[in-house]
Amino acid sequence: MGTAERSRARWDREAPDRDIPGPEHAGEPGGGEQRQNYRPLWIEEPARRHPLPDPVRTAAVRAILVIAVTLIQAMVAFLCTLAGSWLAFPMVISGVASTVVATWAVVDVWVTRQVWNQRYGVVSEPSSTARSLRRERRAHRRQERAGVGEQERIRRTGGAGRLSPES
């Protein structure tokens, strides 16, 4: 079922909104009662990409806030300069410092994204760090399960403390 069919099926299931006029569709099954058709305000569509991982999203939000503060400082510095205020020089100095911090925040987003992709991302290369880490984790879990199974087998046979089954 394609996106259009899902949207249409969802559109048909929802209760009509009587405030919004919509096109009339003749010949649709109404379940014994006449349905008033409507046009929804929006149609939900599935996301085209996966959302950002949490650490990357956190770094991106931090960078956006720092950039916004930097832009506000630049505007205040510009207006103070035009007005000839004594506050112009401190605002320009803080604006320069904020620009350095904003650049650092953007680089932090990029580095965080790269680190996340390397640790948890699936890269189609045999040298992928994420692939080898997953392989190691799988082998470790397999060894744990084998050890638990071996202990369970020994306990079931009642062989705890004996050197051989014959004795």
C-alpha positions in Angstrom: 0.0 0.0 0.0 1.5 3.3 -1.1 1.6 6.6 0.7 -1.4 7.9 -1.2 -3.5 4.9 -0.3 -2.5 5.1 3.4 -3.3 8.8 3.4 -6.7 8.2 1.7 -7.5 5.4 4.1 -6.7 7.6 7.1 -8.6 10.4 5.5 -11.7 8.2 5.2 -11.5 6.9 8.8 -11.3 10.3 10.5 -14.4 12.1 11.7 -15.6 14.9 9.5 -14.9 18.5 10.4 -18.1 20.3 9.7 -16.4 23.7 9.6 -14.2 23.0 6.6 -16.0 22.5 3.2 -14.7 19.8 1.0 -15.4 18.3 -2.4 -18.3 16.0 -2.7 -17.5 12.3 -3.7 -20.4 10.4 -5.0 -20.6 6.6 -4.8 -18.5 6.1 -1.6 -19.7 3.6 0.9 -21.1 5.4 3.9 -22.1 2.5 6.1 -25.8 3.2 5.9 -25.5 6.9 6.8 -24.7 9.8 4.6 -21.2 11.0 5.3 -20.1 14.6 5.0 -16.8 14.7 3.3 -14.2 17.1 4.3 -10.7 18.2 3.5 -8.2 17.7 6.3 -6.0 20.5 7.5 -2.9 18.4 6.8 -2.0 14.9 5.8 0.7 13.1 7.7 3.5 11.7 5.6 6.1 9.3 6.8 9.6 10.8 7.5 12.0 10.5 4.6 15.0 10.1 6.9 15.7 8.9 10.3 15.7 11.6 13.0 19.0 12.7 14.4 20.5 10.7 17.2 20.1 12.3 20.7 23.7 13.4 21.2 23.8 15.0 17.7 20.4 16.6 18.2 21.6 18.0 21.6 24.8 19.5 20.0 22.7 21.0 17.2 20.3 22.7 19.5 23.2 24.0 21.5 24.8 25.4 18.4 21.6 27.0 17.2 21.1 28.8 20.6 24.8 30.0 20.6 24.4 31.2 17.0 21.2 33.0 17.8 22.8 34.8 20.8 25.8 35.7 18.6 23.5 37.3 16.0 21.6 39.3 18.6 25.0 40.5 20.0 26.1 41.5 16.5 22.9 43.5 16.0 23.2 45.2 19.4 26.8 46.1 18.7 25.8 47.5 15.3 23.0 49.6 16.7 25.2 50.8 19.6 27.8 51.8 17.1 25.2 53.8 15.0 24.0 55.5 18.2 27.5 56.3 19.3 26.9 54.6 22.7 29.8 53.7 25.0 28.4 50.1 25.0 29.5 49.6 21.3 33.1 48.6 22.1 32.2 45.9 24.8 29.5 44.5 22.5 31.9 44.2 19.6 34.5 42.4 21.8 31.8 40.1 23.1 30.5 39.6 19.6 34.0 38.4 18.5 34.2 36.0 21.4 30.7 34.7 20.6 31.7 34.2 17.0 34.5 32.0 18.2 32.2 30.0 20.5 29.6 29.7 17.7 32.2 28.3 15.4 33.2 25.8 18.1 29.6 24.8 18.6 29.1 24.1 14.8 32.4 22.0 14.8 31.1 20.2 17.8 27.9 19.2 15.9 30.0 17.9 13.1 32.4 15.9 15.3 29.5 14.5 17.4 27.8 13.3 14.2 31.0 11.7 12.9 31.7 10.0 16.3 28.1 8.7 16.5 28.3 7.4 12.9 31.6 5.6 13.6 30.4 4.0 16.8 26.8 3.1 16.0 26.3 3.7 12.3 26.3 0.9 9.7 29.0 1.6 7.1 29.2 -0.8 4.2 33.0 -1.3 4.5 34.8 -4.2 6.1 36.9 -1.8 8.1 33.9 -0.2 9.8 34.5 0.3 13.5 30.8 -0.2 14.2 30.8 -3.5 12.4 33.7 -4.9 14.4 32.2 -3.6 17.7 28.9 -5.4 16.9 30.9 -8.5 16.0 32.7 -8.4 19.3 29.5 -7.9 21.3 27.8 -10.8 19.5 30.8 -13.1 20.3 30.7 -12.0 23.9 27.0 -12.7 24.2 27.5 -16.1 22.5 30.2 -17.0 25.1 28.0 -15.9 28.0 25.1 -18.1 26.7 27.4 -21.1 26.2 28.7 -20.7 29.7 25.2 -20.5 31.2 24.1 -23.5 29.1 27.2 -25.5 30.3 26.4 -24.7 33.9 22.8 -25.6 33.5 23.8 -29.0 31.9 26.1 -29.7 34.8 23.4 -28.8 37.3 20.8 -31.0 35.6 23.1 -34.1 35.5 23.9 -33.7 39.2 27.6 -33.7 38.4 28.6 -30.8 40.6 31.6 -31.8 42.7 32.4 -35.0 40.9 35.5 -35.5 38.8 33.9 -38.1 36.4 30.4 -39.5 35.8 31.5 -43.0 36.9 32.7 -42.2 40.4 
